[in-house]
């Protein structure tokens, strides 16, 4: 879709572009920047993203620079002079810098041919990564009504798309939505129990391949990276709490294939232009489908086969729900709704790619054949009696115990703790006449992780 997008920009029209990660969005504003008279101003949210793109452009002989907090005052003055004198084809800035008192007057004096707003979903409160400072970008059309604006993002549903156009005050924009389908990516979801052994097995099946393991917290990235290094696996942690030099070092080593595995928070990835990432693992459940899609899109950008693996557990859902509800705001209900969508995706028993594409308004005519559900269709059975027993246990425990204790009672596991009001699930519990009208003897025996029927399962550990 690059050709019609470029035609729209050259015609001076405002343009909204949705392309998947690695789909070639950048050329849609970089090429006009070289052809049209003046400079293109690119608004970008990440320092790493600016630096990588500018370095790549300079390597191709293109006059590009960035303005952000990583430059000292002398460096900023030099870039501003080059911009004012027309010596730059592209200038990358943060939204805060763009609208600052010292820089905005300079914009009025410079010759600007195009405003490009990267990661445009950040301007929408309906998006997954809303940033209030982005909302000020609506001033661009007020101050520069004759300069076209191109807004680009990899993840936005229909509501978010409309909101982006409204927030930026785009004038009758041309809207281009590329396919979200990445057929080279294998989609897989596994239960979250025993994640580390599963990760080890996965890494041994993919030796010498580059990949990213996304974790929910900074601490977990460091712990996981350390555990891997202790097993002589070359891995490093990356998160926003590291010093800038350390983050730059890790990113550079990963890009240059010196460190193949990065354990990272979502702070890592946007600024990485690396085509040979062969796999993505989500150690924890992402907050929403948009973030999940954007993160798995960092694998297989060269078009070759790549794998994605998501670990799912209800404890992650509970933790994310607590995080969302701990700081209530106008977007709390929306964030909870998005969390439910990613939970439904993880629990799905139908083609995952159809669900993923359907979320973004795209229909897949048939099952993809390249996800775990398609490759290993789930076997169904009549669970009516089992469900009745579970509900009977919950009712007779007066709904006063957690899920783990209810399971203990159903399985007749001896425990010292007392559930509910004086009910002790000892080994004789299931023999008491009338306690469970259908009896517990027909409940399948417990199976531990070694697969041996009848072995005792530790409290809280269930396959």
C-alpha positions as CSV (number, residue, x, y, z in Angstrom):
1,X,0.0,0.0,0.0
2,X,3.0,2.3,0.0
3,X,2.3,3.7,-3.5
4,X,-1.2,5.0,-2.9
5,X,-0.1,6.3,0.5
6,X,2.7,8.3,-1.2
7,X,0.3,9.6,-3.8
8,X,-1.9,10.9,-1.0
9,X,1.0,12.6,0.7
10,X,2.4,14.2,-2.5
11,X,-1.1,15.5,-3.2
12,X,-1.0,17.4,0.1
13,X,-3.7,15.4,1.8
14,X,-3.8,14.5,5.4
15,X,-3.3,10.7,5.7
16,X,-3.9,8.0,8.3
17,X,-1.9,4.8,7.9
18,X,-2.3,1.5,9.7
19,X,0.4,-1.0,8.8
20,X,1.7,-4.0,10.9
21,X,5.1,-3.8,12.6
22,X,7.7,-4.2,9.9
23,X,5.2,-3.4,7.1
24,X,7.2,-0.4,5.7
25,X,5.5,2.6,7.3
26,X,8.6,4.7,7.5
27,X,9.2,5.1,3.8
28,X,5.7,6.6,3.5
29,X,7.1,9.8,5.0
30,X,10.9,9.4,4.4
31,X,10.5,9.5,0.6
32,X,8.4,12.6,0.5
33,X,10.9,14.3,2.9
34,X,13.6,13.8,0.2
35,X,11.5,14.9,-2.7
36,X,9.5,17.8,-1.4
37,X,11.1,21.2,-0.7
38,X,11.8,21.8,3.0
39,X,12.1,19.5,6.0
40,X,9.8,16.7,7.4
41,X,9.3,16.9,11.1
42,X,8.7,13.4,12.6
43,X,7.1,13.2,16.1
44,X,8.3,10.1,17.8
45,X,7.7,8.9,21.5
46,X,11.0,7.1,22.0
47,X,14.6,8.2,22.1
48,X,15.8,4.7,21.0
49,X,13.4,4.8,18.0
50,X,14.7,8.3,17.0
51,X,18.4,7.3,17.3
52,X,18.1,4.1,15.3
53,X,16.1,5.7,12.5
54,X,18.5,8.7,12.2
55,X,21.6,6.4,12.2
56,X,20.1,4.3,9.5
57,X,19.2,7.4,7.4
58,X,22.6,8.9,7.8
59,X,24.2,5.6,6.7
60,X,22.3,6.1,3.4
61,X,23.5,9.6,3.0
62,X,20.3,11.3,4.1
63,X,20.4,14.5,6.1
64,X,18.6,13.6,9.3
65,X,18.9,14.5,13.0
66,X,17.0,14.3,16.2
67,X,16.2,16.5,19.2
68,X,15.7,15.0,22.6
69,X,17.1,14.9,26.1
70,X,20.1,12.8,25.1
71,X,21.7,15.8,23.4
72,X,23.6,18.4,25.4
73,X,22.8,22.1,24.8
74,X,25.6,22.5,22.2
75,X,24.3,19.6,20.2
76,X,20.7,20.8,20.4
77,X,21.8,24.3,19.1
78,X,23.6,22.7,16.2
79,X,20.6,20.7,15.2
80,X,18.3,23.7,15.5
81,X,20.6,25.8,13.3
82,X,20.7,23.0,10.6
83,X,16.9,22.8,10.7
84,X,16.5,26.6,10.5
85,X,18.9,26.9,7.6
86,X,17.3,24.1,5.6
87,X,20.1,21.6,6.0
88,X,18.0,18.7,7.2
89,X,15.6,16.5,5.2
90,X,14.1,14.9,8.4
91,X,14.1,16.1,12.0
92,X,12.9,13.7,14.7
93,X,11.5,15.3,17.9
94,X,9.5,14.2,20.9
95,X,6.0,15.8,21.4
96,X,7.3,17.6,24.5
97,X,10.1,19.2,22.5
98,X,8.0,20.0,19.5
99,X,5.5,22.1,21.6
100,X,8.1,23.7,24.0
101,X,8.2,27.4,24.2
102,X,11.7,27.6,22.8
103,X,11.2,25.3,19.8
104,X,7.7,26.1,18.6
105,X,8.6,29.6,17.3
106,X,11.4,28.0,15.3
107,X,8.8,25.8,13.5
108,X,7.1,28.9,12.2
109,X,10.3,30.2,10.7
110,X,11.4,27.0,9.1
111,X,10.2,25.5,5.8
112,X,8.2,22.4,6.7
113,X,6.9,20.0,4.0
114,X,5.3,17.4,6.2
115,X,4.4,16.5,9.8
116,X,4.7,12.7,10.4
117,X,3.3,11.4,13.7
118,X,4.6,8.0,14.5
119,X,2.9,5.7,17.0
120,X,-0.2,7.8,16.5
121,X,-2.3,5.5,18.7
122,X,-0.7,7.4,21.6
123,X,-3.0,10.4,21.0
124,X,-6.2,8.4,21.5
125,X,-7.6,7.7,24.9
126,X,-9.2,4.6,23.3
127,X,-5.8,3.3,22.4
128,X,-3.6,1.0,24.4
129,X,-0.8,3.4,25.1
130,X,-2.5,6.8,25.7
131,X,-0.1,9.6,26.4
132,X,-1.6,13.0,27.5
133,X,1.2,15.0,25.9
134,X,0.3,13.7,22.5
135,X,-3.1,15.5,22.7
136,X,-1.4,18.8,22.3
137,X,-0.5,17.8,18.7
138,X,-3.9,19.0,17.6
139,X,-2.2,22.5,17.6
140,X,-0.3,21.5,14.4
141,X,-3.3,21.9,12.2
142,X,-4.3,25.2,13.9
143,X,-0.8,26.7,13.4
144,X,0.1,25.0,10.1
145,X,-3.2,24.4,8.2
146,X,-1.4,24.1,4.8
147,X,1.1,21.5,5.9
148,X,-0.1,17.9,5.4
149,X,0.0,15.5,8.3
150,X,0.6,11.8,8.1
151,X,-0.3,9.7,11.2
152,X,1.0,6.2,11.4
153,X,0.5,3.3,13.8
154,X,0.6,-0.5,13.8
155,X,-2.3,-1.1,16.2
156,X,-5.7,0.7,16.2
157,X,-9.2,-0.6,16.1
158,X,-12.0,1.3,14.4
159,X,-12.9,3.5,17.3
160,X,-9.2,4.4,17.9
161,X,-8.7,5.2,14.2
162,X,-11.6,7.7,14.2
163,X,-10.4,9.2,17.4
164,X,-6.9,9.7,16.0
165,X,-8.3,11.6,13.1
166,X,-10.5,13.7,15.3
167,X,-7.8,14.5,17.9
168,X,-5.3,15.6,15.2
169,X,-8.0,17.5,13.4
170,X,-7.1,15.9,10.1
171,X,-9.0,17.5,7.2
172,X,-10.9,14.8,5.2
173,X,-8.0,12.3,5.7
174,X,-7.2,9.5,3.3
175,X,-7.3,6.3,5.5
176,X,-5.2,3.3,4.6
177,X,-5.5,0.0,6.5
178,X,-3.2,-2.8,5.5
179,X,-3.8,-6.4,6.4
180,X,-2.9,-7.3,10.0
181,X,-2.2,-10.8,9.0
182,X,1.4,-12.0,9.6
183,X,1.1,-15.6,8.3
184,X,4.8,-16.4,8.9
185,X,4.2,-16.1,12.7
186,X,3.2,-19.2,14.5
187,X,0.8,-18.4,17.4
188,X,0.9,-20.5,20.5
189,X,-0.6,-20.2,24.0
190,X,0.4,-22.5,26.9
191,X,-0.7,-22.8,30.6
192,X,1.5,-20.6,32.9
193,X,2.6,-23.4,35.2
194,X,6.3,-24.3,35.2
195,X,7.2,-21.6,32.7
196,X,11.0,-21.7,33.2
197,X,11.4,-25.4,32.3
198,X,9.2,-24.8,29.3
199,X,11.3,-21.8,28.2
200,X,14.5,-23.9,28.6
201,X,13.0,-26.6,26.4
202,X,12.0,-24.0,23.8
203,X,15.4,-22.3,23.8
204,X,17.2,-25.7,23.3
205,X,14.9,-26.3,20.3
206,X,15.9,-22.9,18.9
207,X,19.7,-22.6,19.4
208,X,21.6,-19.6,18.2
209,X,18.4,-17.7,17.4
210,X,17.6,-14.2,18.4
211,X,14.5,-13.6,20.5
212,X,12.8,-11.5,23.2
213,X,11.1,-12.7,26.4
214,X,8.6,-10.0,27.6
215,X,8.0,-9.9,31.3
216,X,5.5,-7.8,33.4
217,X,8.0,-6.3,35.9
218,X,11.6,-5.1,36.0
219,X,12.5,-7.5,38.7
220,X,11.3,-10.5,36.7
221,X,13.4,-9.5,33.7
222,X,16.5,-9.4,35.9
223,X,15.7,-12.7,37.7
224,X,15.0,-14.5,34.4
225,X,18.1,-13.2,32.7
226,X,20.2,-14.3,35.6
227,X,18.7,-17.8,35.7
228,X,19.5,-18.2,32.0
229,X,23.0,-16.9,32.4
230,X,23.6,-19.4,35.3
231,X,22.9,-22.1,32.7
232,X,25.4,-20.6,30.3
233,X,22.7,-19.1,28.1
234,X,23.7,-15.7,26.8
235,X,20.9,-13.4,27.9
236,X,20.5,-9.8,29.2
237,X,17.8,-7.8,31.0
238,X,16.3,-4.6,29.6
239,X,13.9,-2.2,31.4
240,X,13.4,1.5,32.0
241,X,15.1,1.4,35.4
242,X,18.5,0.7,33.9
243,X,20.9,3.6,33.2
244,X,20.9,5.0,29.7
245,X,24.4,3.8,28.9
246,X,23.4,0.3,30.0
247,X,20.2,0.3,28.0
248,X,22.1,1.5,24.9
249,X,24.7,-1.2,25.4
250,X,22.2,-4.0,25.7
251,X,20.2,-2.8,22.7
252,X,23.4,-2.4,20.6
253,X,24.6,-5.9,21.5
254,X,21.3,-7.4,20.7
255,X,21.1,-5.6,17.3
256,X,24.6,-6.8,16.5
257,X,23.8,-10.4,17.4
258,X,26.2,-10.4,20.3
259,X,23.4,-11.0,22.8
260,X,20.8,-13.3,21.3
261,X,18.2,-13.2,24.1
262,X,16.7,-10.2,25.8
263,X,14.4,-10.4,28.9
264,X,12.6,-7.2,28.8
265,X,9.6,-5.1,29.8
266,X,7.5,-3.5,27.1
267,X,10.0,-0.6,27.1
268,X,12.1,-2.7,24.7
269,X,11.2,-3.2,21.1
270,X,9.9,-0.1,19.5
271,X,13.3,1.3,18.7
272,X,14.7,-2.0,17.4
273,X,15.2,-2.4,13.7
274,X,16.2,-6.0,13.6
275,X,14.8,-8.2,11.0
276,X,16.1,-11.6,12.2
277,X,14.2,-12.0,15.5
278,X,13.0,-15.5,15.3
279,X,10.8,-15.8,18.3
280,X,8.9,-13.9,20.9
281,X,7.9,-15.3,24.3
282,X,5.4,-13.6,26.7
283,X,6.3,-14.7,30.2
284,X,3.2,-12.9,31.4
285,X,-0.1,-12.0,29.9
286,X,-0.1,-8.7,28.1
287,X,-2.6,-6.0,29.1
288,X,-4.4,-5.9,25.8
289,X,-4.5,-7.3,22.3
290,X,-2.9,-4.2,20.8
291,X,0.2,-4.5,22.9
292,X,0.4,-8.3,22.2
293,X,0.1,-7.8,18.5
294,X,2.7,-5.1,18.5
295,X,5.2,-7.1,20.5
296,X,4.8,-10.4,18.5
297,X,5.2,-8.2,15.4
298,X,8.9,-7.7,16.2
299,X,9.5,-11.3,15.2
300,X,9.9,-12.4,11.6
301,X,10.2,-9.0,10.0
302,X,12.2,-10.5,7.3
303,X,9.2,-12.6,6.2
304,X,10.8,-15.9,7.3
305,X,9.1,-18.3,9.7
306,X,9.0,-17.1,13.4
307,X,7.4,-18.4,16.5
308,X,5.4,-16.7,19.3
309,X,4.6,-18.2,22.7
310,X,2.3,-16.8,25.3
311,X,2.1,-18.2,28.8
312,X,-1.4,-17.7,30.3
313,X,-2.5,-18.0,33.9
314,X,-5.4,-16.6,35.8
315,X,-3.0,-15.2,38.4
316,X,-1.7,-12.8,35.6
317,X,-5.3,-11.7,34.9
318,X,-5.9,-11.0,38.6
319,X,-2.7,-9.1,38.9
320,X,-3.3,-7.0,35.9
321,X,-6.9,-6.3,37.0
322,X,-5.6,-5.2,40.4
323,X,-3.1,-2.9,38.7
324,X,-5.8,-1.3,36.6
325,X,-8.2,-0.9,39.4
326,X,-5.6,0.5,41.8
327,X,-5.4,3.8,39.9
328,X,-9.0,4.4,38.8
329,X,-9.5,6.9,36.0
330,X,-11.7,7.6,33.0
331,X,-10.2,4.7,31.1
332,X,-10.5,2.0,33.8
333,X,-13.5,0.3,32.3
334,X,-11.9,0.4,28.8
335,X,-8.7,-1.1,30.1
336,X,-10.6,-3.8,31.9
337,X,-12.6,-4.6,28.7
338,X,-9.3,-4.8,26.7
339,X,-7.9,-7.2,29.4
340,X,-11.0,-9.4,29.0
341,X,-10.4,-9.6,25.2
342,X,-6.8,-10.8,25.6
343,X,-8.0,-13.3,28.3
344,X,-10.6,-14.6,25.8
345,X,-8.0,-14.9,23.1
346,X,-5.8,-17.0,25.5
347,X,-8.6,-19.3,26.5
348,X,-10.0,-19.7,22.9
349,X,-10.7,-23.1,21.4
350,X,-10.9,-21.9,17.8
351,X,-8.2,-20.5,15.4
352,X,-6.3,-17.8,17.3
353,X,-5.4,-15.9,14.1
354,X,-9.0,-15.5,13.3
355,X,-9.7,-14.0,16.7
356,X,-6.6,-11.8,16.5
357,X,-7.5,-10.4,13.1
358,X,-11.2,-10.1,14.0
359,X,-10.2,-7.8,16.9
360,X,-8.8,-5.4,14.4
361,X,-11.8,-5.7,12.1
362,X,-10.3,-8.1,9.6
363,X,-11.9,-11.4,8.6
364,X,-10.0,-14.5,7.8
365,X,-11.8,-16.7,5.3
366,X,-10.6,-20.0,6.8
367,X,-8.5,-21.3,9.7
368,X,-4.9,-20.4,9.5
369,X,-3.3,-23.8,10.1
370,X,-0.4,-22.1,11.9
371,X,-1.5,-21.7,15.5
372,X,-1.6,-24.3,18.3
373,X,-5.4,-24.7,18.1
374,X,-5.4,-25.4,14.4
375,X,-2.4,-27.8,14.7
376,X,-3.7,-29.6,17.7
377,X,-7.5,-29.2,17.9
378,X,-8.8,-29.5,21.5
379,X,-10.6,-32.7,22.3
380,X,-14.1,-32.1,23.8
381,X,-15.9,-34.2,26.4
382,X,-19.1,-33.9,28.4
383,X,-18.2,-32.1,31.6
384,X,-21.7,-31.7,33.0
385,X,-21.2,-34.0,36.0
386,X,-17.8,-32.6,36.9
387,X,-19.3,-29.1,36.8
388,X,-22.2,-30.1,39.0
389,X,-19.8,-31.5,41.6
390,X,-17.7,-28.3,41.5
391,X,-20.9,-26.2,42.0
392,X,-22.1,-28.5,44.8
393,X,-18.8,-28.1,46.6
394,X,-18.9,-24.3,46.3
395,X,-22.5,-24.2,47.6
396,X,-21.8,-26.5,50.6
397,X,-18.6,-24.5,51.5
398,X,-20.9,-21.5,51.6
399,X,-18.9,-19.7,49.0
400,X,-16.3,-18.7,51.6
401,X,-13.2,-20.4,50.3
402,X,-10.8,-19.8,47.4
403,X,-10.5,-21.9,44.2
404,X,-7.5,-23.8,45.5
405,X,-9.4,-24.9,48.7
406,X,-12.5,-25.9,46.7
407,X,-10.3,-28.2,44.5
408,X,-8.7,-29.7,47.7
409,X,-12.1,-30.6,49.0
410,X,-13.2,-32.1,45.7
411,X,-10.1,-34.2,45.6
412,X,-10.2,-35.2,49.2
413,X,-6.7,-33.9,50.0
414,X,-5.8,-33.9,53.7
415,X,-5.0,-30.4,54.9
416,X,-4.5,-28.8,58.3
417,X,-6.2,-25.6,57.2
418,X,-9.9,-25.3,57.8
419,X,-12.2,-24.1,54.9
420,X,-15.3,-22.2,55.6
421,X,-16.9,-22.6,58.9
422,X,-15.4,-25.6,60.6
423,X,-15.3,-27.9,57.5
424,X,-12.1,-29.9,57.5
425,X,-11.4,-31.8,54.2
426,X,-9.6,-34.8,55.7
427,X,-9.2,-38.2,54.1
428,X,-12.6,-39.4,55.4
429,X,-14.5,-36.4,54.0
430,X,-15.5,-38.1,50.7
431,X,-16.8,-41.1,52.6
432,X,-19.4,-39.1,54.5
433,X,-22.8,-40.1,53.3
434,X,-24.8,-37.2,51.9
435,X,-22.1,-34.6,52.0
436,X,-21.9,-34.6,48.2
437,X,-25.0,-36.2,46.8
438,X,-23.3,-37.5,43.7
439,X,-20.3,-38.8,45.6
440,X,-16.6,-38.1,45.0
441,X,-15.4,-41.6,44.2
442,X,-16.0,-41.0,40.4
443,X,-13.8,-37.9,40.3
444,X,-10.6,-38.7,38.4
445,X,-7.5,-39.2,40.6
446,X,-5.1,-36.3,40.9
447,X,-2.2,-36.4,38.4
448,X,1.0,-34.6,39.3
449,X,3.4,-32.9,36.8
450,X,5.3,-36.2,36.3
451,X,2.1,-37.7,34.9
452,X,1.9,-40.5,37.6
453,X,-1.8,-41.0,38.7
454,X,-2.5,-40.7,42.3
455,X,0.6,-38.7,43.4
456,X,-0.1,-36.0,45.9
457,X,-0.2,-32.5,44.5
458,X,1.2,-29.7,46.7
459,X,-1.3,-27.1,47.8
460,X,-1.8,-24.5,45.1
461,X,-0.1,-26.5,42.4
462,X,-2.5,-27.9,39.9
463,X,-1.9,-29.0,36.3
